[in-house]
Amino acid sequence: MEIYCLNNKKTESFDPGVSFEEIFNRLALTLKGCPVCVCANGKIMDMGAKVYEDCDVEFLDATSSMGARSYLLGLVFGTGICAL
């Protein structure tokens, strides 16, 4: 499957079932902070979520507004991610 990363504007092939964390590590991206979530096809998702189809992704850290909100909601509700 093909994953287009908005952070580096590149497309790479991955096997179905790979996690967003594995994708982030393989792409060797550098963010201001650690990634807290990913925006995949416009939907905020946990880094541990598995991918089974082509998608556009953007990895978010706590310095972005969506990343900070996701991190805060995760702290409040005790989950890894909260849908926004």
DSSP file (Angstrom, degrees, kcal/mol; ACC not computed):
  #  RESIDUE AA STRUCTURE BP1 BP2  ACC     N-H-->O    O-->H-N    N-H-->O    O-->H-N    TCO  KAPPA ALPHA  PHI   PSI    X-CA   Y-CA   Z-CA
    1    1 A M              0   0    0      0, 0.0    13,-2.5     0, 0.0     2,-0.5   0.000 360.0 360.0 360.0 156.2    0.0    0.0    0.0
    2    2 A E  E     -A   13   0A   0     11,-0.2    53,-1.4     9,-0.0     2,-0.5  -0.847 360.0-168.4-104.7 130.6    1.1    3.6   -0.6
    3    3 A I  E     -Ab  12  55A   0      9,-2.8     9,-2.3    -2,-0.5     2,-0.6  -0.976   6.2-158.8-118.2 121.8    1.5    6.1    2.2
    4    4 A Y  E     -Ab  11  56A   0     51,-2.3    53,-3.0    -2,-0.5     2,-0.6  -0.899  10.6-152.8 -99.9 122.4    1.9    9.8    1.3
    5    5 A C  E  >> -Ab  10  57A   0      5,-3.0     4,-1.4    -2,-0.6     5,-1.0  -0.851  10.4-163.2 -99.8 120.0    3.5   11.8    4.2
    6    6 A L  T  45S+     0   0    0     51,-3.3    52,-0.2    -2,-0.6    -1,-0.1   0.757  86.4  66.5 -70.6 -24.8    2.7   15.4    4.4
    7    7 A N  T  45S+     0   0    0     50,-0.4    -1,-0.2     1,-0.2    51,-0.1   0.904 122.6  13.6 -65.0 -41.7    5.6   16.1    6.7
    8    8 A N  T  45S-     0   0    0     -3,-0.2    -2,-0.2     2,-0.2    -1,-0.2   0.397  98.8-125.4-114.9   1.1    8.3   15.3    4.1
    9    9 A K  T  <5 +     0   0    0     -4,-1.4     2,-0.3     1,-0.2    -3,-0.2   0.872  67.2 127.1  56.9  42.2    6.0   15.3    1.0
   10   10 A K  E   < -A    5   0A   0     -5,-1.0    -5,-3.0     2,-0.0     2,-0.4  -0.935  52.5-139.9-129.1 152.7    7.1   11.8    0.0
   11   11 A T  E     +A    4   0A   0     -2,-0.3     2,-0.3    -7,-0.2    -7,-0.2  -0.927  24.2 175.7-110.6 134.7    5.2    8.6   -0.9
   12   12 A E  E     -A    3   0A   0     -9,-2.3    -9,-2.8    -2,-0.4     2,-0.4  -0.961  28.1-117.8-135.8 155.4    6.5    5.2    0.3
   13   13 A S  E     +A    2   0A   0     -2,-0.3     2,-0.3   -11,-0.2   -11,-0.2  -0.747  33.5 174.6 -93.7 139.4    5.2    1.6    0.1
   14   14 A F        -     0   0    0    -13,-2.5     3,-0.1    -2,-0.4     9,-0.0  -0.950  34.4-104.8-137.8 156.6    4.4   -0.4    3.2
   15   15 A D    >   -     0   0    0     -2,-0.3     3,-1.2     1,-0.1    36,-0.2  -0.597  48.7 -96.7 -77.7 143.7    2.9   -3.7    4.0
   16   16 A P  T 3  S+     0   0    0      0, 0.0    36,-0.2     0, 0.0    -1,-0.1  -0.307 108.8  38.8 -58.0 143.9   -0.8   -3.7    5.2
   17   17 A G  T 3  S+     0   0    0     34,-3.7    35,-0.2     1,-0.3     2,-0.2   0.445  78.9 139.5  93.9   1.6   -1.1   -3.9    9.0
   18   18 A V  E <   -E   51   0B   0     -3,-1.2    33,-2.5    33,-0.6    -1,-0.3  -0.505  50.8-122.2 -75.2 147.1    1.9   -1.6    9.7
   19   19 A S  E  >  -E   50   0B   0     31,-0.2     4,-2.1    -2,-0.2    31,-0.2  -0.504  16.2-117.7 -87.2 159.5    1.4    0.8   12.6
   20   20 A F  H  > S+     0   0    0     29,-1.8     4,-2.8    27,-0.4    28,-0.2   0.854 116.8  57.7 -62.8 -33.5    1.8    4.6   12.3
   21   21 A E  H  > S+     0   0    0     26,-2.2     4,-2.4    28,-0.2    -1,-0.2   0.911 106.4  47.9 -62.6 -42.3    4.6    4.4   14.8
   22   22 A E  H  > S+     0   0    0     25,-0.3     4,-2.3     2,-0.2    -2,-0.2   0.884 111.8  50.3 -65.5 -38.3    6.5    2.0   12.5
   23   23 A I  H  X S+     0   0    0     -4,-2.1     4,-2.3     2,-0.2    -2,-0.2   0.942 110.3  49.7 -63.3 -47.4    5.8    4.2    9.5
   24   24 A F  H  X>S+     0   0    0     -4,-2.8     5,-1.1     1,-0.2     4,-0.9   0.925 112.6  47.3 -57.2 -46.7    7.2    7.2   11.5
   25   25 A N  H  <5S+     0   0    0     -4,-2.4     3,-0.5     1,-0.2    -1,-0.2   0.894 111.9  49.4 -64.5 -40.4   10.3    5.4   12.5
   26   26 A R  H  <5S+     0   0    0     -4,-2.3    -1,-0.2     1,-0.2    -2,-0.2   0.860 109.5  51.4 -68.5 -34.4   11.0    4.1    8.9
   27   27 A L  H  <5S-     0   0    0     -4,-2.3    -1,-0.2    -5,-0.2    -2,-0.2   0.674  98.2-143.6 -75.0 -15.8   10.5    7.6    7.5
   28   28 A A  T  <5 -     0   0    0     -4,-0.9    -3,-0.2    -3,-0.5     2,-0.1   0.905  31.9-179.8  53.6  47.2   13.1    8.9   10.0
   29   29 A L      < -     0   0    0     -5,-1.1     2,-0.5     1,-0.0    -1,-0.1  -0.408  21.8-142.0 -76.6 153.8   11.1   12.2   10.4
   30   30 A T        +     0   0    0     -2,-0.1     2,-0.2   -23,-0.0     4,-0.1  -0.978  23.6 173.4-118.7 120.1   12.2   15.0   12.7
   31   31 A L        -     0   0    0     -2,-0.5    29,-0.1     2,-0.2     3,-0.0  -0.714  47.2-106.8-113.5 169.8    9.6   16.9   14.5
   32   32 A K  S    S+     0   0    0     -2,-0.2     2,-0.2     2,-0.1    -1,-0.1   0.846 103.7   2.3 -64.0 -32.9   10.0   19.6   17.2
   33   33 A G  S    S-     0   0    0      1,-0.1    -2,-0.2    -3,-0.0     3,-0.0  -0.742 103.5 -60.1-137.6-174.3    8.8   17.0   19.8
   34   34 A C        -     0   0    0     -2,-0.2    28,-0.6     1,-0.1     2,-0.2  -0.469  62.4-101.1 -70.5 143.6    7.8   13.4   19.9
   35   35 A P  E     +C   61   0A   0      0, 0.0    26,-0.3     0, 0.0    -1,-0.1  -0.485  37.5 180.0 -67.1 132.6    4.8   12.5   17.8
   36   36 A V  E     -     0   0A   0     24,-2.8    11,-0.4     1,-0.3     2,-0.3   0.640  65.1 -12.7-105.0 -21.6    1.6   12.2   19.9
   37   37 A C  E     -C   60   0A   0     23,-1.5    23,-2.7     9,-0.2     2,-0.4  -0.954  61.5-123.6-164.0 177.7   -0.8   11.4   17.1
   38   38 A V  E     -CD  59  45A   0      7,-2.3     7,-3.0    -2,-0.3     2,-0.8  -0.994  11.0-139.0-136.5 142.3   -1.3   11.2   13.4
   39   39 A C  E     -CD  58  44A   0     19,-2.9    19,-1.5    -2,-0.4     2,-0.6  -0.903  27.4-175.7 -99.9 109.5   -3.8   12.8   11.0
   40   40 A A  E >  S-CD  57  43A   0      3,-2.9     3,-1.5    -2,-0.8    17,-0.2  -0.931  70.3 -22.6-114.0 114.5   -4.6   10.1    8.5
   41   41 A N  T 3  S-     0   0    0     15,-2.6    -1,-0.2    -2,-0.6    16,-0.1   0.869 129.5 -49.7  51.9  39.9   -7.0   11.1    5.7
   42   42 A G  T 3  S+     0   0    0     14,-0.3     2,-0.5     1,-0.2    -1,-0.3   0.487 117.3 110.7  83.7   3.9   -8.2   14.0    7.9
   43   43 A K  E <   -D   40   0A   0     -3,-1.5    -3,-2.9    40,-0.0     2,-0.3  -0.948  67.4-127.1-116.6 130.0   -8.9   11.8   10.9
   44   44 A I  E     +D   39   0A   0     -2,-0.5     2,-0.3    -5,-0.2    -5,-0.2  -0.584  39.0 174.9 -74.9 128.8   -6.8   12.0   14.2
   45   45 A M  E     -D   38   0A   0     -7,-3.0    -7,-2.3    -2,-0.3     2,-0.1  -0.920  33.6 -97.5-136.7 159.5   -5.5    8.6   15.2
   46   46 A D    >   -     0   0    0     -2,-0.3     3,-1.5    -9,-0.2   -26,-0.3  -0.419  32.2-121.9 -71.9 147.7   -3.3    6.9   17.7
   47   47 A M  T 3  S+     0   0    0    -11,-0.4   -26,-2.2     1,-0.3   -27,-0.4   0.767 111.9  57.1 -63.0 -25.5    0.3    6.2   16.7
   48   48 A G  T 3  S+     0   0    0    -28,-0.2    -1,-0.3   -29,-0.2   -11,-0.0   0.540  80.6 116.0 -83.8  -6.7   -0.2    2.5   17.5
   49   49 A A    <   -     0   0    0     -3,-1.5   -29,-1.8   -30,-0.1     2,-0.3  -0.305  65.7-122.7 -64.3 146.6   -3.2    2.2   15.1
   50   50 A K  E     -E   19   0B   0    -31,-0.2     2,-0.4   -30,-0.1   -31,-0.2  -0.642  15.8-141.0 -92.3 148.8   -2.7   -0.2   12.2
   51   51 A V  E     +E   18   0B   0    -33,-2.5   -34,-3.7    -2,-0.3   -33,-0.6  -0.922  25.5 166.8-112.9 133.1   -3.0    0.9    8.5
   52   52 A Y        +     0   0    0     -2,-0.4     2,-0.3   -36,-0.2    -1,-0.1   0.364  62.6  38.6-125.4   1.0   -4.6   -1.4    5.9
   53   53 A E  S    S-     0   0    0    -52,-0.1    -1,-0.1   -51,-0.0   -36,-0.1  -0.963  94.1 -74.7-147.6 163.3   -5.1    1.0    2.9
   54   54 A D        +     0   0    0     -2,-0.3     2,-0.3   -51,-0.1   -51,-0.2  -0.258  61.1 158.8 -55.1 142.1   -3.5    3.8    1.1
   55   55 A C  E     -b    3   0A   0    -53,-1.4   -51,-2.3    -4,-0.0     2,-0.5  -0.992  43.8-115.2-161.3 163.7   -3.6    7.1    2.9
   56   56 A D  E     -b    4   0A   0     -2,-0.3   -15,-2.6   -53,-0.2     2,-0.3  -0.898  39.8-169.6 -99.8 131.8   -2.2   10.6    3.4
   57   57 A V  E     -bC   5  40A   0    -53,-3.0   -51,-3.3    -2,-0.5   -50,-0.4  -0.923  20.7-172.1-127.3 150.1   -0.6   11.1    6.8
   58   58 A E  E     - C   0  39A   0    -19,-1.5   -19,-2.9    -2,-0.3     2,-0.4  -0.954  21.2-141.5-137.2 119.8    0.7   14.0    8.9
   59   59 A F  E     - C   0  38A   0     -2,-0.4     2,-0.4   -21,-0.2   -21,-0.2  -0.658  20.7-158.3 -83.0 133.8    2.5   13.2   12.1
   60   60 A L  E     - C   0  37A   0    -23,-2.7   -24,-2.8    -2,-0.4   -23,-1.5  -0.918   9.5-167.2-119.1 136.4    1.7   15.7   14.9
   61   61 A D  E >   - C   0  35A   0     -2,-0.4     3,-1.7   -26,-0.3     6,-0.3  -0.565  46.3 -89.4-107.7-180.0    3.6   16.6   18.0
   62   62 A A  T 3  S+     0   0    0    -28,-0.6     6,-0.1     1,-0.3    10,-0.1   0.554 118.5  71.6 -71.0  -6.5    2.4   18.6   21.0
   63   63 A T  T 3  S+     0   0    0      4,-0.1    -1,-0.3     5,-0.1     2,-0.2   0.660  85.9  78.1 -82.5 -14.8    3.6   21.9   19.4
   64   64 A S  S <> S-     0   0    0     -3,-1.7     4,-2.8     1,-0.1     5,-0.2  -0.621  90.2-121.3 -88.0 154.8    0.8   21.7   16.8
   65   65 A S  H  > S+     0   0    0     -2,-0.2     4,-2.1     1,-0.2     5,-0.2   0.914 113.0  43.9 -63.9 -43.0   -2.7   22.8   17.9
   66   66 A M  H  > S+     0   0    0      2,-0.2     4,-2.3     1,-0.2    -1,-0.2   0.891 114.9  49.7 -69.0 -38.4   -4.3   19.4   17.1
   67   67 A G  H  > S+     0   0    0     -6,-0.3     4,-2.4     2,-0.2    -5,-0.2   0.908 111.7  48.0 -65.4 -42.5   -1.4   17.5   18.7
   68   68 A A  H  X S+     0   0    0     -4,-2.8     4,-2.6    -7,-0.3    -2,-0.2   0.904 112.9  48.6 -64.8 -41.7   -1.5   19.6   21.9
   69   69 A R  H  X S+     0   0    0     -4,-2.1     4,-2.6    -5,-0.2     5,-0.2   0.914 111.8  48.7 -65.5 -42.7   -5.3   19.1   22.1
   70   70 A S  H  X S+     0   0    0     -4,-2.3     4,-2.0     2,-0.2    -2,-0.2   0.910 112.3  49.0 -62.5 -43.1   -5.0   15.3   21.6
   71   71 A Y  H  X S+     0   0    0     -4,-2.4     4,-1.9     2,-0.2    -2,-0.2   0.927 112.3  47.8 -62.6 -46.2   -2.2   15.1   24.2
   72   72 A L  H  X S+     0   0    0     -4,-2.6     4,-2.4     1,-0.2    -2,-0.2   0.921 111.8  49.0 -62.6 -45.8   -4.3   17.1   26.7
   73   73 A L  H  X S+     0   0    0     -4,-2.6     4,-2.5     1,-0.2     6,-0.3   0.856 108.6  54.6 -63.8 -34.4   -7.4   15.0   26.2
   74   74 A G  H  X>S+     0   0    0     -4,-2.0     5,-1.0    -5,-0.2     4,-0.9   0.881 109.8  46.8 -64.7 -38.2   -5.4   11.9   26.5
   75   75 A L  H  <5S+     0   0    0     -4,-1.9    -2,-0.2     3,-0.2    -1,-0.2   0.921 114.3  47.1 -67.8 -44.0   -4.1   13.1   29.9
   76   76 A V  H  <5S+     0   0    0     -4,-2.4    -2,-0.2     1,-0.2    -1,-0.2   0.916 123.1  32.0 -64.9 -45.2   -7.6   14.1   31.1
   77   77 A F  H  <5S-     0   0    0     -4,-2.5    -1,-0.2    -5,-0.2    -2,-0.2   0.433 105.4-121.2 -97.8   0.4   -9.4   10.9   30.0
   78   78 A G  T  <5S+     0   0    0     -4,-0.9     2,-0.3     1,-0.2    -3,-0.2   0.781  70.9 120.4  68.5  28.0   -6.4    8.5   30.6
   79   79 A T  S   <S-     0   0    0     -5,-1.0    -1,-0.2    -6,-0.3    -2,-0.1  -0.765  72.6-119.6-117.6 167.2   -6.3    7.3   27.0
   80   80 A G  S    S+     0   0    0     -2,-0.3     2,-0.3     1,-0.2    -6,-0.2   0.769  94.8   3.1 -74.5 -25.9   -3.6    7.4   24.4
   81   81 A I        -     0   0    0     -7,-0.1     2,-0.4    -8,-0.1    -1,-0.2  -0.989  58.2-154.3-158.4 148.4   -5.7    9.4   22.0
   82   82 A C        -     0   0    0     -2,-0.3     2,-0.1    -3,-0.1    -8,-0.1  -0.999  30.6-116.1-126.8 132.8   -9.1   11.1   21.9
   83   83 A A              0   0    0     -2,-0.4   -38,-0.1     1,-0.1   -40,-0.0  -0.435 360.0 360.0 -66.1 137.1  -10.8   11.7   18.6
   84   84 A L              0   0    0     -2,-0.1    -1,-0.1   -40,-0.1   -41,-0.0   0.398 360.0 360.0-100.7 360.0  -11.3   15.4   17.9
